């Protein structure tokens, strides 16, 4: 189906990107897989691109020669979306890492796709602005965030990446450059192709520039760490917090087991680890009075006899912030360090069904013999559930993993949930998406065929 890359092809790529082309064994092993590492395949060629023009020339050539292309940023994905399943060309966008413009009048920032989320956040905050999307992996690139429609902890109040993309420059598989959207706030000019590309995981076009919406930076931020006697009590409180109109920026849940993993991984103590379950609430605003009112309302609600919280700890000092949010930011790495191999289920369910789903993960652990820690964004129903191998033999692990995923995705569908809340589908979750939404996947394939008739962009992913 695809052409094998030849020395002549490599010579052409080197003429487009001199000094930035690696072939065969020159490509480091890190580029064979993503962060989770379960799906592995080496590209034939890795090209570090610097401009829209380079991307256009390479795509036009690959489309003509039928060479598959996968786009890669930092490689922090967890579903194999940036793995070159068919070999071919890997477009490395990490050197396209310039912040091109901050426009205070239009509240926008224009960036290249290789800019890291943490770099963008620090830059705009230094200018008094705020980029709300806040996925846990701060070293991910903005291009990757857009390609997966990343969410994060602040989604409950501020929304997800899609809500902050005003404009895109993107290159189609045949090399055509599209300018979609821009700095305008409203746009009813035909089909919104920009939103079709957001979340498409590099299967329709290659994003080379983005215009992102900013907000004024909140002047004050306070968090509350609230221990509960059970996971049911903790997550059962979330819908009431949302109804209370306190407008928390984040509502995270965590179990004691996960906190202990983070403590061990970091070598630092968490402020409280005696309770089975916790909620972590964050509030932001412009006045101390406003934040005090929000925190007091939330604290009273959680401490009520009906909710049964054991305490409310204010996270308002640098030491406590570093301890709490440092631990929360390393949950994935800590769980991974605690086991020999793992895979993730990143489902999203309605907020009022989160407790039911989390409790069901305990039942799946019992049925399969797997250890299944979890944490997640209780405020928007996005759960991160990890199936851990530990010392299980290979054959038993594969069987238990398949059964665990079957049970979890079946339960999510029964609760009116979806396969992925923010990490995307990639290769690893394709069959679950197809099983849950066959008609939608059929339509996605038709859209894919219009954008990419030769199927060179990220083949084998999503659909």
Secondary structure, 3 states (H helix, E strand, C coil): CCCCCCHHHHHHHHHHCCCCEEEHHHCCHHHHCCCCCCCCCCCCEEEECCCHHHHHHHHHHHHHHCCCEEEECCCCCCCCCCCCCCCCEEEECCCCCCEEEEECCCCEEEECCCCEHHHHHHHHHHCCEECCCECCCCCCEHHHHHHHCCCECCHHHHCCHHHHEEEEEEEECCCCEEEEECCCCCCCCCCCHHHHHCCCCCCCEEEEEEEEECEECCCEEEEEEEEECCHHHHHHCHHHHHHCCCCCCEEEEEEHHHHHHHHHHHCCCCCCCCCCEEEEEEEEECCHHHHHHHHHHHHHHHHCCCCCCCCCEEECCHHHHHHHHHHHHCHHHHHHHCCCCEEEECCECCHHHHHHHHHHHHHHHHHHCCECCEEEECCCCEEEEEEECCCCCHHHHHHHHHHHHHHHHHHHHHCCCECCCCCCCCCCCHHHHHHHCHHHHHHHHHHHHHHCCCCCECCCCCC
